[in-house]
Amino acid sequence: MPDSYLQANEFIDESTNQPYNPANYPLQGTGLFFVGLEANGQRAIAPVFLT
């Protein structure tokens, strides 16, 4: 998911509780890749940094 989409849609960075700002993560590349798994009503979503 490109940074432009995350910023335009006010994605919240849960580590700061603020809107996502790619400038805070200079080594992360140009976006995030999300991996998700859901089982038994429990969800786990992990961002993976793109380079």
Phi, psi and omega in degrees: 000121184291152179305321182300321178292316181299318180288317181297330182258015174052048175301132181267128174278108184294342178284338180241348185059030179234164175303144181301132178229107183298339178297338178285349183228071187297340181261007187274353180090219187246012179174185180237147174247127183255135175245128182232152179215133178228129178211136177054036178078002178254140185240141173227125179231128182234124174284141177240124184288135176268145176242000000 
